[in-house]
Amino acid sequence: MISRRWVLRYVAAVAPLIVLVGCTSSYYKAMKTFGKEKRDILVSRVKDSKKDQQQAKEQIKTTMESFQALTGFQGGALEKNYKKLNSEYEKAADSAQKLHNRIDSIDQVSNDLFKEWQKEIDGMENKKLKAQSAVMLRQSRLSEANYIKSMRQTEARMTPVITAFHDQVTFLKHNLNARAIGSLKGTSAKMSTDVDVLMVSLDGSMAQADALINSLNADQP
């Protein structure tokens, strides 16, 4: 017998595919069957984005460490060290792409939630309650806007780091010798600085995620 939890996980897993074909309404309808409103979906995706950012942070740090180890290489299994760096780079690139997709999915469900929220406010008759709901909507819109802005800035900082790793890995592939390795020592220092800035940006984005979640849950019991 298929459990409710398994079905929820399955629907969440195929969500990106559903979004791609433009059937978001079908996805929302399916999730509502299990008691999951747009607000719940949004909070869940923001929480997942924090995990994605933490994973990206750790992976990029690991990739940088592998690059630094290789640029200080003095001899031995050069091919082995290169393959390790390439593997770490590919994982970092995957993490960056995953984070990009997550940002888009959060932005979409946020916009859909706010449209629904505004429509429901327009249909309210009690002026006091209507005004209170409007304030909550404005606050949530602001929190979401700040979060998406922070995430986009982080993504913008991540792109050149990933690109730099790609170029260096490709260069090493073409020049697997000690002389080529030695020529990269100056590049390592510059990339290390860029990675440090990116780490701070990722921490800031994760803090914004907490702020958005708190805003969306502010009126919950």
C-alpha positions in Angstrom: 0.0 0.0 0.0 1.4 3.4 -1.1 1.8 5.8 1.9 0.7 9.4 1.9 4.2 10.5 2.7 5.6 8.7 -0.4 3.0 10.3 -2.6 3.9 13.7 -1.3 7.6 13.1 -1.9 6.8 11.9 -5.4 4.7 15.0 -6.3 7.4 17.2 -4.9 10.1 15.4 -6.9 8.2 15.8 -10.2 7.2 19.4 -9.5 10.0 20.9 -11.7 8.8 18.8 -14.6 5.2 19.9 -14.1 6.3 23.5 -14.0 8.3 23.2 -17.2 5.2 22.0 -19.1 3.1 24.8 -17.7 0.8 22.6 -15.5 1.4 24.5 -12.2 -2.4 24.5 -11.5 -2.5 20.7 -11.7 0.5 20.5 -9.3 -1.2 22.9 -6.8 -4.4 20.9 -7.1 -2.6 17.7 -6.4 -0.8 19.1 -3.4 -4.0 20.6 -2.0 -5.5 17.1 -2.0 -2.9 16.4 0.7 -3.6 19.5 2.6 -0.6 21.5 1.2 -1.5 25.0 0.2 0.8 27.4 -1.8 2.0 28.9 1.5 3.2 25.4 2.7 4.8 24.7 -0.7 6.7 28.1 -0.5 7.9 27.5 3.0 9.1 24.0 2.1 11.0 25.3 -0.9 12.6 28.1 1.0 13.8 25.6 3.6 15.1 23.4 0.8 16.9 26.4 -0.6 18.8 26.8 2.6 20.0 23.2 2.4 21.0 23.8 -1.3 23.0 26.8 -0.3 24.7 25.0 2.5 25.6 22.2 0.2 26.8 24.6 -2.5 28.9 26.4 0.1 30.5 23.2 1.3 31.1 21.9 -2.2 32.7 25.1 -3.5 34.9 25.2 -0.4 36.0 21.6 -1.1 36.6 22.3 -4.7 38.8 25.3 -3.8 40.8 23.2 -1.4 41.3 20.6 -4.1 42.4 23.4 -6.5 44.8 24.8 -4.0 46.3 21.3 -3.3 46.8 20.8 -7.0 48.4 24.2 -7.6 51.0 23.4 -4.9 51.7 20.0 -6.5 55.3 19.0 -6.5 55.2 15.6 -8.3 53.7 12.2 -8.1 50.2 11.1 -9.2 49.3 14.3 -11.2 46.6 12.6 -13.2 44.9 11.3 -10.0 45.0 14.8 -8.5 43.5 16.3 -11.6 40.7 13.8 -11.8 39.8 14.6 -8.1 39.7 18.3 -8.8 37.5 17.7 -11.9 35.1 15.6 -9.9 34.8 18.3 -7.3 34.3 21.0 -9.9 31.5 19.0 -11.5 29.8 18.6 -8.1 30.1 22.3 -7.5 28.6 23.1 -10.9 25.7 20.8 -10.2 25.1 22.5 -6.9 25.1 25.9 -8.6 22.6 24.7 -11.2 20.4 23.1 -8.5 20.4 26.4 -6.6 19.5 28.3 -9.7 16.5 26.0 -10.3 15.4 26.4 -6.7 15.4 30.2 -6.9 13.2 30.1 -10.0 10.8 27.6 -8.3 10.5 29.8 -5.2 9.9 32.9 -7.3 7.1 31.2 -9.2 5.2 29.8 -6.3 5.6 33.1 -4.4 4.0 35.0 -7.3 1.2 32.5 -7.5 0.6 32.7 -3.8 0.5 36.5 -3.7 -1.9 36.6 -6.6 -4.2 34.2 -4.8 -3.8 36.1 -1.6 -4.7 39.5 -3.3 -7.7 37.9 -5.0 -9.0 36.6 -1.6 -8.4 40.0 0.0 -10.4 41.7 -2.8 -13.3 39.4 -1.9 -13.4 40.3 1.8 -16.2 42.5 3.1 -14.9 43.2 6.7 -12.8 46.3 6.2 -10.8 45.8 9.4 -9.8 42.2 8.6 -9.3 43.2 4.9 -6.8 45.9 6.0 -5.0 43.5 8.3 -4.6 40.9 5.6 -3.4 43.6 3.2 -0.6 44.5 5.7 0.4 40.9 6.0 0.5 40.5 2.3 2.7 43.6 1.9 5.1 42.4 4.6 5.4 39.0 3.0 5.9 40.5 -0.5 8.7 42.6 0.9 10.4 39.7 2.7 10.1 37.6 -0.5 11.6 40.4 -2.6 14.5 40.8 -0.2 15.1 37.1 -0.2 15.0 36.7 -4.0 17.3 39.7 -4.4 19.8 38.2 -1.9 19.6 34.8 -3.7 20.2 36.4 -7.1 23.1 38.3 -5.8 24.6 35.1 -4.4 24.0 33.4 -7.7 25.7 36.3 -9.5 28.8 35.9 -7.3 28.7 32.1 -7.7 28.7 32.2 -11.5 32.2 33.6 -12.0 33.6 31.3 -9.4 32.2 28.2 -11.1 33.4 29.6 -14.5 36.9 30.2 -13.1 37.0 26.6 -11.8 35.8 25.4 -15.3 38.5 27.3 -17.1 41.3 26.2 -14.8 40.2 22.5 -14.9 40.1 22.7 -18.7 43.5 24.3 -18.8 44.9 21.6 -16.5 43.4 18.9 -18.7 45.4 20.3 -21.6 48.6 20.9 -19.6 49.1 18.0 -17.2 52.6 18.8 -16.3 54.4 20.5 -13.3 55.2 23.6 -15.3 51.5 24.3 -16.0 50.6 23.6 -12.3 53.2 26.1 -11.2 51.8 28.8 -13.4 48.5 28.7 -11.6 49.7 29.6 -8.1 48.9 33.3 -8.6 45.4 32.4 -9.9 44.8 30.3 -6.8 45.1 33.4 -4.5 42.7 35.5 -6.5 40.1 32.7 -6.7 40.4 32.1 -3.0 39.4 35.7 -2.4 36.4 35.4 -4.7 35.3 32.2 -2.9 35.6 33.9 0.5 33.3 36.7 -0.7 30.9 34.1 -2.0 30.8 32.3 1.3 29.7 35.5 3.1 27.0 36.0 0.4 25.7 32.5 0.9 25.5 33.1 4.7 23.5 36.3 4.0 21.1 34.5 1.7 20.4 31.8 4.3 19.7 34.5 6.9 17.2 36.0 4.4 15.6 32.6 4.0 14.9 32.5 7.8 13.4 36.0 7.6 11.0 35.0 4.9 9.9 31.8 6.6 9.3 33.8 9.8 7.2 36.3 7.8 5.1 33.6 6.2 4.5 31.8 9.5 3.9 35.0 11.5 0.1 34.6 11.5 0.1 30.9 12.0 -0.9 29.4 15.4 
